[in-house]
Amino acid sequence: MQYGYFLLKIVGSDGAKIEEWDLLDFSEVPLDGHDPNGPAVSEAIASLSRWGDERLASHAGYYELFNICLASRAEGEEGEGYPHEVIAEEYRVMLSGKRLDTAGVMDVRPGKG
């Protein structure tokens, strides 16, 4: 299974539920899927926010919502290339390269959140 960082822009919402995402970037992260609490996973989670900062440094949009996550990559026809099993994630509201709001990185592994 392939793991990595994903940068997604939220493009469709009904106000309560996110319905559409655009995958903007993906970077593979070598992780052992059999050790979800191992040091490599903890290090990857710690680097998630910095990876997002680098990708959004040139953001020029007007009030946009992004999801930055560490996850396995979906395989097969449905959802191919998008996140499958999320390990950690962060939501950000951006305005012309400035971070307006963030929830911080949330570790969503079982027993960690």
C-alpha positions as CSV (number, residue, x, y, z in Angstrom):
1,M,0.0,0.0,0.0
2,Q,1.2,3.5,-0.9
3,Y,1.2,6.3,1.7
4,G,1.7,10.0,1.3
5,Y,0.8,13.6,1.9
6,F,-2.2,14.9,0.1
7,L,-3.3,18.5,-0.6
8,L,-7.0,18.8,-1.4
9,K,-9.0,21.9,-2.2
10,I,-12.6,21.7,-1.1
11,V,-14.7,22.8,-4.0
12,G,-18.2,21.7,-3.1
13,S,-20.1,21.8,0.1
14,D,-23.7,22.0,1.2
15,G,-22.7,23.8,4.3
16,A,-22.8,20.7,6.5
17,K,-21.0,18.1,4.4
18,I,-18.1,18.3,2.0
19,E,-19.2,16.9,-1.3
20,E,-16.4,17.6,-3.8
21,W,-12.6,17.7,-3.6
22,D,-9.8,18.6,-6.0
23,L,-6.5,16.8,-5.5
24,L,-3.8,19.4,-6.0
25,D,-0.7,17.6,-4.9
26,F,0.6,14.3,-3.6
27,S,4.0,13.3,-2.2
28,E,4.8,9.7,-1.3
29,V,5.9,9.0,2.2
30,P,7.6,5.6,2.9
31,L,5.6,4.1,5.8
32,D,5.2,0.6,7.2
33,G,1.5,0.0,7.1
34,H,1.9,-2.8,9.6
35,D,3.1,-0.4,12.3
36,P,0.7,2.5,12.5
37,N,2.2,3.7,15.9
38,G,5.8,3.4,14.8
39,P,8.4,6.2,14.8
40,A,8.2,6.7,11.0
41,V,4.4,7.5,11.2
42,S,4.9,9.8,14.2
43,E,7.7,11.7,12.3
44,A,5.5,11.9,9.1
45,I,2.6,13.4,11.2
46,A,5.0,15.9,12.8
47,S,6.1,17.0,9.2
48,L,2.5,17.3,7.8
49,S,1.9,21.0,8.6
50,R,5.3,22.0,7.2
51,W,4.6,20.1,4.0
52,G,1.3,22.0,3.7
53,D,3.0,25.3,4.3
54,E,5.4,24.6,1.5
55,R,2.6,23.7,-0.9
56,L,0.4,26.7,0.0
57,A,3.2,29.3,0.0
58,S,2.2,30.6,-3.4
59,H,-1.6,30.5,-2.8
60,A,-3.3,33.4,-4.3
61,G,-7.0,32.5,-4.0
62,Y,-9.8,34.2,-2.2
63,Y,-11.1,32.4,1.0
64,E,-10.5,28.8,0.1
65,L,-10.7,25.7,2.3
66,F,-8.0,23.1,2.1
67,N,-7.4,19.7,3.6
68,I,-3.8,18.5,4.1
69,C,-3.6,14.9,5.2
70,L,-1.4,11.9,5.6
71,A,-3.1,8.8,4.3
72,S,-3.0,5.6,2.2
73,R,-3.6,6.1,-1.5
74,A,-6.8,4.6,-2.9
75,E,-6.4,2.0,-5.6
76,G,-8.9,0.8,-8.1
77,E,-11.4,2.7,-10.2
78,E,-13.4,4.4,-7.5
79,G,-11.4,7.2,-5.9
80,E,-8.1,6.2,-7.4
81,G,-5.3,8.5,-6.3
82,Y,-7.3,10.1,-3.5
83,P,-6.8,9.5,0.2
84,H,-8.2,6.2,1.5
85,E,-7.3,5.5,5.1
86,V,-6.5,8.9,6.8
87,I,-3.8,8.8,9.5
88,A,-3.7,12.6,10.3
89,E,-5.2,15.7,8.8
90,E,-5.4,19.5,9.0
91,Y,-8.0,21.9,7.6
92,R,-7.0,25.4,6.6
93,V,-8.8,28.5,5.4
94,M,-6.5,30.5,3.1
95,L,-6.7,34.1,1.7
96,S,-4.0,35.2,-0.7
97,G,-1.2,33.1,0.8
98,K,-2.2,33.8,4.4
99,R,-3.5,31.2,6.8
100,L,-6.7,32.6,8.3
101,D,-7.8,29.6,10.3
102,T,-6.6,26.1,11.1
103,A,-7.7,23.4,13.3
104,G,-4.1,22.1,13.8
105,V,-3.1,18.6,12.9
106,M,-5.5,16.0,14.2
107,D,-4.1,12.4,14.6
108,V,-7.0,10.2,13.7
109,R,-5.4,6.8,14.3
110,P,-7.4,4.5,16.5
111,G,-6.7,5.3,20.1
112,K,-4.9,8.5,19.3
113,G,-7.7,11.0,18.6
